[in-house]
Amino acid sequence: MEVILLGAHGLLRTDIFGKVDPYVVIQYGNEEHTSKIVHGQGSNPGWNERFKFKAQYPADAGDDEQRKYRLFLRLMDHDTFTRDDYLGHTTIYVKELLELGVENGKAELGTHKYRGVMMKKINEVEER
């Protein structure tokens, strides 16, 4: 499965100096990829990066039910001298997309906007 990370809009400033240096951690199954850190683009960064994940349909019977077919994106703000700040996350469920891919030989989700959950701690809320 190929994921193209395009960009983000309206990011909140988390640093004292108002500088946001965002990056995205993308997880699918047991795989994880991290985007480049975007500097100097303010609250509307663009990545235009491609990531590939091994996707099986149907998923292995031993896979955790909660993680099957879930693409999880976590948006972070890189900080040089302190721990990176959490900006938000979103979850994209791709089961139907994989079903179509198996049936037709190829399937595309196309460009979609996904709203991230903005909060202080990732454990407080989970978007479904």
N, C-alpha and C positions, 0 to 999 in steps of 0.2 A: 504494500500500500504506500503510495506517495502522498505526502502532505506538503502543500506549499503555504508557507507562512508569509502573508502579505504585509500587514501592518496593524497599527492600533490608532485609535482616536480618542482624544479627551482624557489622557492619563492625568491622574492627580499628582501634584508635586509632593514628594515625601521628604526632601532634604531641606535644611535650613536655608540654603542658597537658592532653592527652587530648581535645581538641576536634576533632570531625570535621565538616567542612562539605562534604559530597559533592555531586558532580554527575556526569552521565553524558554521554559523547560517543557518538553513535550514527552508524554509517556503513553505507550501502548503496550499492554501486556507486561513483559519483563524488560522491554527495551526503553531506553531514555535517550533523548537527544537534546542538546542545548544550542539555542541560536547564538549568533554573534551579539555582542553588546553594541547598542546603537548610541552614539554620542552626538550631541549637538542638534538633535531634531525636535527637542521640546516634547510637548505632550502628544504629538502625532508622528511617532516613529514608523519607518518602513524597513522591512527586512528583505522581502522577496527571496527567501531561502527555501530550498527543497530538502525534505527529509524522507527517508525510506524506512518502512517497518515491515517486518515479517508478519503477514496476516493469514490466518488459516480459517477456512469455513468448511464445515463446522469446527469450532474451537475444540481443543483437546478436552476430553471428559474430565481430566484432573484439574483443569483451570478453575480458579476462584470465580464463582458466579458473578460477583460484583465487578470484576475486572474484565470479564469477557466483552469484547467488542466496544470497549470504552477508550476513547482518545481523550487524554487529560492534558490541558494546557495551563501552566502556572506562569503568570507574568511577574517578573521580579525587577527591582531597581538596583543596579550595581553600585556599591559604595566602596571606596578605596580603603578607608580606615575603620569602618564599622561593618557589622553584619549587613548583608544585602536586605533591602526592604521588600516585603511582600506587597504586590499591588492588586492582585485578583486572580481568578481562575475561571475556566469554563470546561465543561465536559461535552464531548460530541460522541453520540452513540452511532456506530457504523455498521451494525448488524445487517440492516436492510441493504446498505450499499454493497456489502460483501456478498449477500445473497444474489443481488443483481449481477455482480461481477462473475459469479460462478455460473449463473444462468446464461448470460450473454457474452461471456468472455472478457468483458470490460464494463466498468461503470464509473461515472464521475459524479461527484457531489456538486461540483461547480463552486462558484464564489458565494459564500454566505457570511453574514455578519453574526458574530456570536458575542453576546454580552457577558462580560466577566462580572463576578461578584466582588464588590469592593468591601473590604473589612480589615480589621486589625489582625485577626488570627484565622488561619485556614480551618481550624477545627470547629469554629463557631457555627458555620453555615455550610451546607453542601447543596449546590444547585443541581436540580434534576430536570 
